[in-house]
Amino acid sequence: MNRWIVELQVPEAFCFEQNAAYLQRSANECMYRIEEGFVYKAIARGDDTAVMKVGPAAGGLSLELLEMPKNAAACDGLMAAAVAYVREWFDLDRDLSPFYELASGDRLLQEPVRQFNGLRLMGIPDLFEALCWGIIGQQINLAFAYTLKRRLIESYGMPVEAEGVTYWLFPKPELIASLSVSDLEPLRMTVKKCEYLIGAAEAIVSGAMSKERLNAAGSLKEAEKLLTGMRGIGPWTAHYAIMRCLRLPDAFPIDDVGLHNAVKLQLGMDRKPTKPELIAMSEGWRGWEAYVTFYLWRLLY
């Protein structure tokens, strides 16, 4: 069995255990597993696959690849892809000191930042996966969203074996674009969600939508405009995909029910905050709305 190991440097404001705790929020997660303090996840580069084993190391993060192909060039490519993925997944290249500084003076954020110090806004580097997760999660609770995601992945994803365990790669947009709504009926999603998933896949495959195009949009507002031009993508889903995939720290899904409940809980309110109240609160969060939202979500799940 071939094994490749590297060590990644991490920023000062980083705690692997906090991020692993977030990743463990659902026992129904099927895109990775956590065992004995390590996160295991399948990775692909072209037709080559491996499984990443990520965990703490003295100088940062240990990244090991299991079940590597025999071709040395393929191994090099997979390791490069894995390093890039992990850095983006854990948002390792962002300086969080400005966020922690503003949070220290905000009574809503002081406790979440103290409780989850070192937590990063865990990403979804693949745009199609981020859009699908946003679509699946529309207007349902988190537990059912995980159930629907598992059904989609185990029906149309690609299995990757390592050390006797099966991992999954997210379904390719080319495959989902080739399906009909009736093909997705066994997943027990609504017809609309099936249509939206197929539409998102078609947009990715055709090149009408891509991560590169969104990054080239130049601003959050323009990226949101491009995404909401797609059927089934409203402002909430657009901002969710932007914060999880594009990693724009000013993305702000202001209409999110979880955000409202977290603010209500943290401030001891007898009702959810109104949108004007949230807008007023967010004046002090300028440029960090995505991280504020993520830390507040963490209070609930």
Secondary structure, 3 states (H helix, E strand, C coil): CCCEEEEEECCCCCCHHHHHHHHCCCCCCCCEEEECCEEEEEEEECCEEEEEEEEEECCEEEEEEECCCCCHHHHHHHHHHHHHHHHHHCCCCCCCHHHHHHHHCCCCCHHHHHHCCCCCCCCCCCHHHHHHHHHHCCCCCHHHHHHHHHHHHHHHCEEEEECCEEEEECCCHHHHHCCCHHHHHHHCCCHHHHHHHHHHHHHHHHCCCCHHHHHHCCCHHHHHHHHHCCCCCCHHHHHHHHHHHHCCCCCCCCCCHHHHHHHHHHHCCCCCCCHHHHHHHHHHHCCCHHHHHHHHHHHHC
